[in-house]
Amino acid sequence: MMEWIANHSKTISAIASIGSFFIWLVYAQLLYHNFRRQRRPRVLINRGKSKGIDSLCIVSNMSAESIFIEHIIARLDTSHGSLLMDVTEFERSYQEGDEQSDNQQDVDSEQSAKEASSSSEWRISDTTRQGPLGSGDFLHIGTFSEVIERMARRNGISLDGHWPSNEQLKFQRLTLSIIGIYGSEDHPIGVERAFRLHDANGECALVPERWDSNRLSSRRQRHKLRKLLNRISGEDISEQSTFQPPSDDESRDKTS
């Protein structure tokens, strides 16, 4: 046996070297995949509480590090073009009779602001969704129906339930996009998810087009996100909407 090993020592040494090379190659690949997994952002957009139009829109950070959310953009595709809106900031909701109490609310708001400024309990998260989202944390931006109602109200679209009152106008798709900064990355990261809107026995059904959120991680997509961020900082994203309200002629043609 020892004689055989001595006679084939070079072959055995070569085989051992090749085996060691493959072992280190597999080990290095495992280290690389683990490093890449930790450096890769993972953000999910999903429905919560229920599956319908009144479900909560939940944004979850499943990355290894925190993500700073810059903007949350909603796009509503209709039969007459698309509506765009930045829904990062909270919308002030008015109730009936609020107009008469605005003066009193201004006084109360001023007093509340003074108290808030002197209190360490005040949180900026009470007014905006912009900010860091820790690893494993989540937030919600309200229900999908509230997002649609907010966009419709902004563009003067009257609703009958969840659908436009004008039968010429149809809602088709709602797409939500998250733009943020991850770790020490120089380019912004993005994720989006689209939901189809259709009539299901008189109810507005909300159906995701894909089972998962779509990461915008390619070089071209990140370059477009960077250009979009520069554009948003100088103008209202709503100005890029292509929506054109149905004309009166269309309504008359429909009814005649």
HELIX and SHEET records of a PDB file:
HELIX    1   1 MET A    2  ASN A    7  1                                   6    
HELIX    2   2 SER A    9  ARG A   39  1                                  31    
HELIX    3   3 ASP A  102  SER A  117  1                                  16    
HELIX    4   4 ILE A  124  ASP A  126  5                                   3    
HELIX    5   5 PHE A  144  ARG A  154  1                                  11    
HELIX    6   6 ARG A  219  GLY A  234  1                                  16    
HELIX    7   7 ILE A  237  GLN A  240  5                                   4    
HELIX    8   8 ASP A  248  THR A  255  1                                   8    
SHEET    1   A 3 VAL A  43  GLY A  48  0                                        
SHEET    2   A 3 LEU A  56  ASN A  61 -1                                        
SHEET    3   A 3 PHE A 138  THR A 143 -1                                        
SHEET    1   B 3 GLY A  81  ASP A  86  0                                        
SHEET    2   B 3 ILE A  67  THR A  78 -1                                        
SHEET    3   B 3 GLY A 131  LEU A 133 -1                                        
SHEET    1   C 5 GLY A  81  ASP A  86  0                                        
SHEET    2   C 5 ILE A  67  THR A  78 -1                                        
SHEET    3   C 5 PHE A 171  TYR A 182 -1                                        
SHEET    4   C 5 ILE A 189  ALA A 200 -1                                        
SHEET    5   C 5 GLU A 203  PRO A 208 -1                                        
SHEET    1   D 5 GLY A  81  ASP A  86  0                                        
SHEET    2   D 5 ILE A  67  THR A  78 -1                                        
SHEET    3   D 5 PHE A 171  TYR A 182 -1                                        
SHEET    4   D 5 ILE A 189  ALA A 200 -1                                        
SHEET    5   D 5 ASN A 214  LEU A 216 -1                                        
SHEET    1   E 2 LEU A 159  ASP A 160  0                                        
SHEET    2   E 2 TRP A 163  PRO A 164 -1                                        
END                                                                             
